[in-house]
């Protein structure tokens, strides 16, 4: 089958390239700060080869920076928005910060990029108003006791706090987290909490094992209404389901 790109005019190809350029810069300037080649390709729905050409072009124009020394013995590169790129991106979030070279903890990269994958899937499914964790930390000002990994709004308008759980926490820690989320739900900071995890069955068991929470120094038994505020999803298969 002939590729649609082969039948496009030069002007159409330029227009499509300009759209991809805006999409990528807007994504980074929204508070995501940096990404990887594979995530950029997923965002743009293009091949990694095509995404790499765009990233290289943006780096040449000083709109992004490239960190080539993220992990020892690894070819992984991080592509982050520069101060110039922030200034040149009309939709840049005013609280977002530019990427700083050689300042990224390599252990945080998988968590960061998996949250970006969740965002991409969510927005394709009609979710809106995604706020990355990096932006939440900048804007929090001690308002939220428990910072989620991200916030986003479902197509039906309900606000969701998102948590990416690569590992199941201890029961004590689970009690503390559930308590904090319930307090923030009552305060109408958001309506629901979604947990994305590669260990859904284990996390479901951990939730079921929590029978009580502690709020304002009072022990409260969890009921079905409390539990309905928390949902768990498989990280790999979730595609925007509510």
SVG drawing of the C-alpha trace seen along z (x, -y; Angstrom):
<svg xmlns="http://www.w3.org/2000/svg" viewBox="-21 -34 50 44">
<polyline fill="none" stroke="black" stroke-width="0.4" points="0.0,0.0 1.3,-3.4 2.1,-5.7 -0.2,-8.8 2.9,-11.0 4.0,-10.0 0.9,-11.6 1.2,-14.9 2.3,-18.1 5.3,-19.9 3.1,-22.5 1.1,-19.8 4.2,-18.1 5.5,-21.5 2.1,-22.1 2.1,-18.7 5.7,-19.1 4.7,-22.5 1.9,-20.9 4.1,-18.1 6.6,-20.8 4.0,-22.8 2.6,-19.7 6.0,-18.5 7.0,-22.0 3.6,-22.5 3.9,-19.2 7.3,-19.9 6.4,-23.5 3.2,-22.4 5.2,-21.2 6.5,-17.9 10.0,-19.5 11.7,-16.5 10.9,-13.3 12.6,-10.5 12.7,-9.6 10.2,-6.8 7.7,-9.0 8.1,-11.7 7.3,-9.2 4.2,-8.0 3.1,-11.6 3.5,-12.5 2.2,-9.1 5.2,-8.8 8.3,-6.6 11.2,-7.1 13.3,-8.0 10.9,-10.9 10.6,-12.0 14.4,-12.0 14.8,-14.3 12.4,-16.8 14.2,-16.6 17.5,-17.2 16.1,-20.2 14.7,-21.7 18.1,-21.2 19.9,-23.0 17.5,-25.9 18.2,-25.9 14.5,-25.3 15.4,-22.1 18.5,-20.7 19.8,-17.1 21.1,-15.3 23.3,-12.5 24.7,-11.4 21.6,-10.3 22.7,-6.8 26.1,-5.2 26.4,-2.4 23.2,-3.5 22.5,-5.3 19.3,-6.9 19.0,-10.6 16.6,-13.1 15.2,-15.9 14.1,-18.9 12.6,-22.3 15.1,-25.2 14.5,-28.7 14.5,-29.9 12.0,-27.2 9.7,-28.2 9.8,-31.8 9.0,-30.8 6.1,-28.5 2.9,-30.6 1.1,-28.0 3.9,-27.5 2.7,-27.2 3.8,-30.3 4.9,-28.1 6.8,-25.6 10.6,-25.5 13.1,-24.8 15.2,-21.6 18.5,-21.6 21.2,-19.4 22.8,-16.8 20.3,-17.4 17.9,-14.5 17.9,-11.5 18.1,-8.5 15.9,-6.5 13.1,-8.9 13.0,-8.7 10.8,-5.5 8.2,-7.0 8.2,-10.3 7.9,-8.8 5.2,-6.3 3.2,-9.2 3.6,-10.8 2.3,-7.7 -0.8,-7.8 -1.3,-11.4 -1.0,-10.7 -3.6,-7.8 -5.9,-9.9 -5.9,-12.9 -6.6,-10.6 -9.6,-9.3 -11.0,-12.7 -9.5,-13.5 -8.5,-17.2 -6.7,-19.5 -3.7,-17.2 -1.4,-18.7 2.0,-16.9 3.5,-16.2 6.4,-18.6 3.9,-21.4 2.0,-20.3 5.2,-20.6 5.8,-24.1 2.2,-25.3 1.3,-23.5 2.4,-26.0 1.6,-23.5 -2.1,-23.3 -2.2,-19.6 -0.8,-17.4 -0.6,-14.4 0.6,-15.4 -0.6,-13.0 1.6,-12.1 -0.7,-14.1 -4.3,-15.5 -6.6,-15.2 -10.3,-15.6 -12.5,-12.7 -14.7,-13.3 -17.7,-13.5 -16.1,-16.4 -15.0,-14.5 -11.5,-15.5 -9.1,-12.6 -5.9,-12.5 -3.5,-10.0 -1.0,-7.8 1.6,-5.6 2.5,-2.7 5.4,-0.6 5.6,1.2 2.9,2.0 3.5,0.0 3.3,1.3 -0.1,1.3 0.8,-1.5 1.9,-3.7 -1.3,-2.7 -3.4,-3.9 -1.6,-7.2 -2.1,-7.7 -5.8,-6.7 -6.5,-9.0 -4.8,-12.0 -6.7,-11.4 -10.0,-11.2 -9.4,-14.5 -8.6,-16.1 -11.7,-14.6 -13.9,-16.0 -12.2,-19.4 -13.2,-19.1 -9.6,-19.2 -10.6,-16.3 -13.3,-13.6 -11.5,-10.3 -8.1,-8.6 -6.9,-6.4 -4.0,-4.0 -2.0,-2.8 0.2,0.2 1.8,3.2 0.7,5.2 -3.1,4.6 -4.0,7.9 -1.5,7.3 -2.6,3.7 -6.2,4.7 -5.3,7.1 -3.4,4.3 -6.4,2.0 -8.8,4.7 -6.6,5.3 -7.0,1.7 -10.0,1.6 -9.5,-1.6 -8.1,-5.1 -7.1,-7.8 -8.5,-11.3 -8.1,-14.1 -6.7,-11.6 -10.0,-9.6 -10.1,-5.9 -12.7,-5.6 -13.8,-2.3 -13.7,-2.3 -17.1,-1.7 -18.2,-1.1 -18.6,-4.8 -15.0,-5.5 -13.7,-2.6 -15.7,-3.7 -13.4,-6.8 -10.4,-4.6 -9.9,-2.7 -7.0,-0.6 -6.0,0.1 -3.3,2.1 -0.6,-0.3 0.0,1.4 -3.5,1.9 -5.3,-1.3 -6.5,-3.3 -8.6,-6.0 -11.3,-4.0 -13.3,-5.7"/>
</svg>
